[in-house]
Amino acid sequence: MRRELAAYLGRVRAADAPAELVMIVTGVAQGLSLVVQALVRDRGRRVVLAVEDPTSARQIPLLRRAGADTVPVPVDREGIVVGALPGDADAVLVTPAHQYPTGVVLSPARRAALVEWAARTGALVLEDDYDAEFRFDCDPVGCLQGLAPDRVVLAGSVSKSLVPGLRLGWIAAPPRVARAVRVARGELDLGSPVIDQYALAHLIATGAYDRHLRRMRREYRRRRDALVGALAEHLPWITVRGISAGLHLYAETDDGGDPSGLAEAARAAGLSAEAVTPAHGSPGLVIGFARLPAHRVTEAVRALAGNVGRDVRG
């Protein structure tokens, strides 16, 4: 599994990750938690972890329990604002391929600045390769880890590409971090399911995994296009942000108000939606489209327009 995965990451994500530095975990969340635990042990104290703002609220409690004090850093149209990173940060967690939830891609200038910041400060970059498999408008850019394998930990999983219930993920880390993570993992559990690893290795080796991803990219693009088109037709006061990628989109309303009511109305219409209220910047709405076929997406948005009770054609 590690050999096949290392070759795949090198071929598809331009990663510099030999098999001996790839570790199999139960998902990105566990992988990141293990890295934080390793940093805590190395530092002998809780660590300062910069996180994107907004970010996934589900990961924050896990990271804090692992020993991180999280500091929000604003995200703009080019990704995380490197100049706003705290000077005492031990590490920073980023989603450069498709930022969650805003949907922006970390720009080339910001990538270079982030790598330079890590080299200058000695901090570690934790790269969650979120949605890298599902770029619809063009080929995805390579991962950060390939630019600075001595300073970047790459984390990924098959939760989006195959199924969330298949708890298989990986991290590729610098040698010292990899050794520390192996120790932490050995103290936590006895490893990931072996049969599942053989099955995934077979999918990758035979090309079946690549074929599956090509088919799912076409399908998810149809669903996203349907959602974007329906919002433009029925709810033109909602603006879609971010690139054409992933399994969700990020939207903002023209009044910049609290999106909680809109999220509730969207869920009542059959959409997967969450309100986002960042510490920096405007509030927004995350709408997932992966579980609904294109025609159901259009129906749900039409129902949402009726639920919110606004004249969308005037």
SEZARO-232040 format. One line per field, with one value per residue (C-alpha): residue in three letters; residue number from 1; chain; y, x, z. Coordinates in nm, 4 decimals. Layout:
<tikes>
residu	(Ala	...)
num	(NUM	...)
chaine	(A	...)
v	(Y	...)
u	(X	...)
w	(Z	...)
</tikes>
This chain:
<tikes>
residu	(Met	Arg	Arg	Glu	Leu	Ala	Ala	Tyr	Leu	Gly	Arg	Val	Arg	Ala	Ala	Asp	Ala	Pro	Ala	Glu	Leu	Val	Met	Ile	Val	Thr	Gly	Val	Ala	Gln	Gly	Leu	Ser	Leu	Val	Val	Gln	Ala	Leu	Val	Arg	Asp	Arg	Gly	Arg	Arg	Val	Val	Leu	Ala	Val	Glu	Asp	Pro	Thr	Ser	Ala	Arg	Gln	Ile	Pro	Leu	Leu	Arg	Arg	Ala	Gly	Ala	Asp	Thr	Val	Pro	Val	Pro	Val	Asp	Arg	Glu	Gly	Ile	Val	Val	Gly	Ala	Leu	Pro	Gly	Asp	Ala	Asp	Ala	Val	Leu	Val	Thr	Pro	Ala	His	Gln	Tyr	Pro	Thr	Gly	Val	Val	Leu	Ser	Pro	Ala	Arg	Arg	Ala	Ala	Leu	Val	Glu	Trp	Ala	Ala	Arg	Thr	Gly	Ala	Leu	Val	Leu	Glu	Asp	Asp	Tyr	Asp	Ala	Glu	Phe	Arg	Phe	Asp	Cys	Asp	Pro	Val	Gly	Cys	Leu	Gln	Gly	Leu	Ala	Pro	Asp	Arg	Val	Val	Leu	Ala	Gly	Ser	Val	Ser	Lys	Ser	Leu	Val	Pro	Gly	Leu	Arg	Leu	Gly	Trp	Ile	Ala	Ala	Pro	Pro	Arg	Val	Ala	Arg	Ala	Val	Arg	Val	Ala	Arg	Gly	Glu	Leu	Asp	Leu	Gly	Ser	Pro	Val	Ile	Asp	Gln	Tyr	Ala	Leu	Ala	His	Leu	Ile	Ala	Thr	Gly	Ala	Tyr	Asp	Arg	His	Leu	Arg	Arg	Met	Arg	Arg	Glu	Tyr	Arg	Arg	Arg	Arg	Asp	Ala	Leu	Val	Gly	Ala	Leu	Ala	Glu	His	Leu	Pro	Trp	Ile	Thr	Val	Arg	Gly	Ile	Ser	Ala	Gly	Leu	His	Leu	Tyr	Ala	Glu	Thr	Asp	Asp	Gly	Gly	Asp	Pro	Ser	Gly	Leu	Ala	Glu	Ala	Ala	Arg	Ala	Ala	Gly	Leu	Ser	Ala	Glu	Ala	Val	Thr	Pro	Ala	His	Gly	Ser	Pro	Gly	Leu	Val	Ile	Gly	Phe	Ala	Arg	Leu	Pro	Ala	His	Arg	Val	Thr	Glu	Ala	Val	Arg	Ala	Leu	Ala	Gly	Asn	Val	Gly	Arg	Asp	Val	Arg	Gly)
num	(1	2	3	4	5	6	7	8	9	10	11	12	13	14	15	16	17	18	19	20	21	22	23	24	25	26	27	28	29	30	31	32	33	34	35	36	37	38	39	40	41	42	43	44	45	46	47	48	49	50	51	52	53	54	55	56	57	58	59	60	61	62	63	64	65	66	67	68	69	70	71	72	73	74	75	76	77	78	79	80	81	82	83	84	85	86	87	88	89	90	91	92	93	94	95	96	97	98	99	100	101	102	103	104	105	106	107	108	109	110	111	112	113	114	115	116	117	118	119	120	121	122	123	124	125	126	127	128	129	130	131	132	133	134	135	136	137	138	139	140	141	142	143	144	145	146	147	148	149	150	151	152	153	154	155	156	157	158	159	160	161	162	163	164	165	166	167	168	169	170	171	172	173	174	175	176	177	178	179	180	181	182	183	184	185	186	187	188	189	190	191	192	193	194	195	196	197	198	199	200	201	202	203	204	205	206	207	208	209	210	211	212	213	214	215	216	217	218	219	220	221	222	223	224	225	226	227	228	229	230	231	232	233	234	235	236	237	238	239	240	241	242	243	244	245	246	247	248	249	250	251	252	253	254	255	256	257	258	259	260	261	262	263	264	265	266	267	268	269	270	271	272	273	274	275	276	277	278	279	280	281	282	283	284	285	286	287	288	289	290	291	292	293	294	295	296	297	298	299	300	301	302	303	304	305	306	307	308	309	310	311	312	313	314)
chaine	(A	A	A	A	A	A	A	A	A	A	A	A	A	A	A	A	A	A	A	A	A	A	A	A	A	A	A	A	A	A	A	A	A	A	A	A	A	A	A	A	A	A	A	A	A	A	A	A	A	A	A	A	A	A	A	A	A	A	A	A	A	A	A	A	A	A	A	A	A	A	A	A	A	A	A	A	A	A	A	A	A	A	A	A	A	A	A	A	A	A	A	A	A	A	A	A	A	A	A	A	A	A	A	A	A	A	A	A	A	A	A	A	A	A	A	A	A	A	A	A	A	A	A	A	A	A	A	A	A	A	A	A	A	A	A	A	A	A	A	A	A	A	A	A	A	A	A	A	A	A	A	A	A	A	A	A	A	A	A	A	A	A	A	A	A	A	A	A	A	A	A	A	A	A	A	A	A	A	A	A	A	A	A	A	A	A	A	A	A	A	A	A	A	A	A	A	A	A	A	A	A	A	A	A	A	A	A	A	A	A	A	A	A	A	A	A	A	A	A	A	A	A	A	A	A	A	A	A	A	A	A	A	A	A	A	A	A	A	A	A	A	A	A	A	A	A	A	A	A	A	A	A	A	A	A	A	A	A	A	A	A	A	A	A	A	A	A	A	A	A	A	A	A	A	A	A	A	A	A	A	A	A	A	A	A	A	A	A	A	A	A	A	A	A	A	A	A	A	A	A	A	A	A	A	A	A	A	A	A	A	A	A	A	A)
v	(0.0000	0.2484	0.1736	0.2174	0.5297	0.6876	0.6289	0.7650	1.0806	1.1434	1.0939	1.2785	1.5317	1.5939	1.4859	1.3932	1.1091	0.7835	0.4844	0.4736	0.8230	0.7457	0.6335	0.4852	0.6304	0.6144	0.9539	1.3088	1.3961	1.1197	1.1976	1.5663	1.4828	1.2483	1.5171	1.7654	1.5092	1.4518	1.8276	1.8575	1.5804	1.7388	2.0881	1.9737	2.2051	2.2816	2.4075	2.7175	2.6081	2.8691	2.7708	2.9219	3.1462	3.0260	2.6577	2.3283	2.3522	1.9728	1.9538	2.2245	2.0233	1.7275	1.9467	2.1205	1.7893	1.6754	1.9733	2.2660	2.6224	2.7355	3.0885	3.1960	3.3578	3.5268	3.3833	3.6054	3.5382	3.4054	3.1776	3.2163	3.5576	3.4575	3.8030	3.7565	3.4344	3.4658	3.4943	3.2247	2.9612	2.6101	2.5012	2.6102	2.3995	2.4810	2.3414	2.4834	2.2712	2.3861	2.5843	2.4713	2.6322	2.9332	2.7280	2.9391	2.7971	2.9057	3.1280	3.0641	3.3773	3.2677	2.9151	3.0538	3.2911	3.0118	2.7858	3.0740	3.1532	2.7903	2.7768	3.1069	3.0339	2.6596	2.5991	2.3010	2.3262	2.0750	2.0347	1.8860	1.7901	1.8563	1.8028	1.7727	1.4880	1.6996	2.0017	2.0530	2.3585	2.2466	2.0125	2.0706	2.2312	2.0116	1.9830	2.2056	1.9042	1.8579	2.2091	2.1631	1.7993	1.8879	2.1368	2.0097	1.7205	1.6043	1.4487	1.2865	1.0177	0.8356	0.9808	1.2003	0.9909	0.6583	0.6594	0.8212	0.4877	0.3466	0.4834	0.4983	0.7972	0.8801	1.1307	1.1894	1.3622	1.4627	1.1815	1.3196	1.3888	1.0495	0.8702	1.0656	0.9998	0.6265	0.6288	0.8237	0.5919	0.2839	0.4221	0.4921	0.1765	-0.1279	0.0016	0.0375	-0.2481	-0.4596	-0.6059	-0.2575	-0.1491	-0.4394	-0.3542	0.0132	-0.0789	-0.3061	-0.0284	0.2087	-0.0475	-0.1560	0.1973	0.1386	0.4222	0.6706	0.5549	0.5917	0.9445	1.0475	0.9265	1.0936	1.4234	1.4333	1.3530	1.5977	1.8713	1.8168	1.8474	2.1600	2.3237	2.2462	2.4041	2.7164	2.7566	2.7085	2.9603	3.2170	3.1645	3.1405	3.3195	3.5831	3.7669	3.4784	3.4967	3.1818	3.2114	2.9915	2.7709	2.4904	2.2013	1.9787	1.8545	2.1854	2.5484	2.8654	3.1395	3.4857	3.6934	4.0477	4.1860	4.0214	3.9183	3.6148	3.3097	3.0813	3.1251	3.0629	2.7470	2.6197	2.6912	2.5143	2.2040	2.2085	2.2119	1.9020	2.0586	1.9972	2.3432	2.5078	2.8699	3.0038	3.2999	3.3631	3.5792	3.7784	3.8649	3.8223	3.5362	3.2787	2.9539	2.6115	2.4042	2.0435	1.8875	1.5405	1.3376	1.4778	1.4118	1.7216	1.7275	1.6945	1.9823	2.2080	2.1031	2.1694	2.5207	2.5977	2.4835	2.6943	3.0029	2.9412	2.8855	3.2124	3.4094	3.6628	3.7963	3.6408	3.7505	4.1174)
u	(0.0000	0.2722	0.4697	0.1668	0.0574	0.4033	0.4150	0.0616	0.1318	0.4464	0.2680	-0.0569	0.0304	0.4001	0.4843	0.8348	0.7305	0.9287	0.7382	0.9342	0.8067	0.4420	0.2296	-0.1180	-0.3738	-0.7495	-0.8018	-0.6734	-0.8065	-0.6081	-0.2998	-0.3019	-0.3706	-0.0710	0.1546	0.0396	0.1033	0.4534	0.5201	0.3966	0.6300	0.9216	0.8558	0.7639	0.4609	0.1396	0.2054	0.0807	-0.1026	-0.2127	-0.5324	-0.7165	-1.0119	-1.2674	-1.1865	-1.3556	-1.5041	-1.4934	-1.1134	-1.0527	-1.1607	-0.9448	-0.6398	-0.6892	-0.7271	-0.4024	-0.2250	-0.2619	-0.3583	-0.5180	-0.4813	-0.7086	-0.5389	-0.7516	-0.8026	-0.8550	-0.8881	-0.5286	-0.5552	-0.4091	-0.2544	0.1046	0.1909	-0.0660	0.0866	0.1804	0.5515	0.5431	0.3595	0.5035	0.2988	0.0268	-0.2572	-0.3617	-0.5855	-0.4044	-0.5624	-0.9194	-0.9528	-1.2321	-1.4780	-1.4117	-1.3029	-0.9993	-0.6649	-0.3429	-0.1754	0.1805	0.3059	0.1496	0.2892	0.6385	0.5870	0.4569	0.7518	0.9915	0.8148	0.8447	1.2146	1.2837	1.0912	1.1512	0.7755	0.6023	0.3374	0.0533	-0.0990	-0.4474	-0.4728	-0.8454	-1.0406	-0.7218	-0.8809	-1.1771	-1.0592	-1.3038	-1.1832	-0.8237	-0.5579	-0.4866	-0.1607	0.0927	0.1045	0.3137	0.4991	0.6774	0.8218	0.9557	0.9474	1.1686	0.9141	0.5730	0.3569	0.1111	-0.2161	-0.4875	-0.7536	-1.0131	-1.3085	-1.4094	-1.2789	-1.4320	-1.6447	-1.6199	-1.6797	-1.3560	-1.1266	-0.8028	-0.5755	-0.2066	0.0535	0.3905	0.6300	0.9960	1.2051	1.2186	0.8444	0.7701	0.9638	0.7837	0.4441	0.5155	0.5870	0.2668	0.0655	0.2028	0.0830	-0.2643	-0.3739	-0.2455	-0.2785	-0.5219	-0.7241	-0.4859	-0.7397	-0.8672	-0.5103	-0.4525	-0.7762	-0.6836	-0.3307	-0.4838	-0.7131	-0.4200	-0.1868	-0.4408	-0.5479	-0.9016	-0.8653	-0.7718	-1.0636	-1.3032	-1.1824	-1.2211	-1.5798	-1.6627	-1.5064	-1.7464	-2.0436	-1.9597	-1.8952	-2.2485	-2.3894	-2.1913	-2.2847	-2.6503	-2.6246	-2.4486	-2.6975	-2.9997	-2.8721	-2.8131	-3.1652	-3.3673	-3.1550	-2.9480	-2.8722	-2.6469	-2.2926	-2.0846	-1.7178	-1.4174	-1.3080	-1.4936	-1.3803	-1.4641	-1.7917	-1.9193	-1.9398	-1.9135	-2.1709	-2.2286	-2.5468	-2.5666	-2.6708	-2.3807	-2.6170	-2.6202	-2.6566	-2.7964	-3.1570	-3.0657	-2.8755	-3.1786	-3.4052	-3.1603	-3.1611	-3.5410	-3.5339	-3.3144	-2.9703	-2.6686	-2.5818	-2.3964	-2.3550	-1.9994	-1.9161	-1.5398	-1.3520	-1.2231	-1.4265	-1.7867	-2.0148	-2.1065	-2.2827	-2.1385	-2.3626	-2.2762	-2.3825	-2.2244	-2.5248	-2.7863	-2.8056	-2.8209	-3.1999	-3.2534	-3.0129	-3.2207	-3.5432	-3.3942	-3.2789	-3.6225	-3.7746	-3.5235	-3.6256	-3.9813	-3.8815	-3.6939	-3.9859	-3.7983	-3.8878	-3.5983	-3.7074	-3.7505)
w	(0.0000	0.0939	-0.2224	-0.4474	-0.2647	-0.2809	-0.6564	-0.6995	-0.4986	-0.6979	-1.0301	-0.9559	-0.6842	-0.7634	-0.4094	-0.2935	-0.0662	-0.0620	0.0716	0.3981	0.4860	0.4070	0.7021	0.6782	0.9205	0.9634	0.8012	0.7769	1.1217	1.2903	1.0850	1.1810	1.5450	1.5511	1.4041	1.6684	1.9425	1.8032	1.8031	2.1621	2.2728	2.0868	2.2267	2.5770	2.5776	2.3922	2.0411	1.8611	1.5453	1.2925	1.1096	0.8161	0.8940	0.8057	0.8424	0.9226	1.2696	1.3067	1.3140	1.5745	1.8843	1.7727	1.7266	2.0590	2.2381	2.0753	2.2326	1.9908	2.0718	1.7472	1.6096	1.3202	1.0209	0.7524	0.4036	0.0983	-0.2759	-0.2881	0.0141	0.3608	0.4275	0.5000	0.6319	0.9103	1.0457	1.4145	1.4831	1.7516	1.5458	1.5628	1.2617	1.0210	0.8809	0.5236	0.2477	-0.0572	-0.3349	-0.2545	0.0656	0.2923	0.2942	0.0668	-0.2340	-0.3257	-0.4372	-0.2703	-0.5297	-0.6562	-0.4778	-0.1478	-0.1885	-0.2285	0.0653	0.2882	0.2095	0.2750	0.6048	0.7181	0.6294	0.8055	1.1254	1.1506	1.1622	1.0054	0.7333	0.7660	0.4198	0.4103	0.0413	0.0551	-0.2701	-0.4772	-0.6775	-0.7850	-0.9821	-1.2699	-1.4610	-1.5196	-1.3873	-1.0172	-0.9136	-0.7399	-0.3645	-0.1382	-0.0026	-0.3333	-0.3011	0.0526	0.1680	0.4658	0.6034	0.4864	0.6074	0.3394	0.4565	0.2456	0.2489	0.0387	0.2297	-0.0657	-0.3531	-0.2439	0.0708	0.4174	0.5890	0.4478	0.7167	0.5204	0.4970	0.4844	0.5824	0.4193	0.6567	0.6929	0.8468	1.2015	1.2075	1.0528	1.3267	1.5992	1.4412	1.4265	1.7995	1.8707	1.6477	1.8214	2.1535	2.0158	1.8322	1.6459	1.2896	1.0015	0.8439	0.6357	0.3918	0.3049	0.2365	-0.0006	-0.1824	-0.2244	-0.3340	-0.5998	-0.7237	-0.7605	-0.9202	-1.1834	-1.2789	-1.1510	-0.8999	-1.1765	-1.3923	-1.1015	-1.0326	-1.3977	-1.3976	-1.0667	-1.1765	-1.4716	-1.2499	-0.9727	-1.2259	-1.3627	-1.0136	-0.9331	-1.2620	-1.1927	-0.8479	-0.9732	-1.2579	-1.0330	-0.7785	-1.0530	-1.1887	-0.8697	-0.6080	-0.7924	-0.4692	-0.3719	-0.5145	-0.5585	-0.4619	-0.5297	-0.8168	-0.9919	-0.7749	-0.4821	-0.3426	-0.2027	-0.2989	-0.0935	-0.1326	0.0079	0.0145	-0.1150	0.2245	0.4107	0.6913	0.9184	0.6906	0.9620	0.8514	0.4893	0.5856	0.7758	0.4788	0.2471	0.4658	0.4718	0.0905	0.0832	0.0440	0.2662	0.4000	0.6868	0.7871	0.8161	1.0389	1.0245	1.2729	0.9741	0.6658	0.5591	0.6637	0.4048	0.3319	0.2456	0.0182	-0.0568	-0.3870	-0.3846	-0.2719	-0.5116	-0.8877	-1.1072	-1.1509	-0.7736	-0.7119	-0.9367	-0.7646	-0.4209	-0.5139	-0.6563	-0.3265	-0.1354	-0.3338	-0.2266	0.1345	0.1734	0.0352	-0.1757	-0.5208	-0.7104	-1.0580	-0.9880)
</tikes>
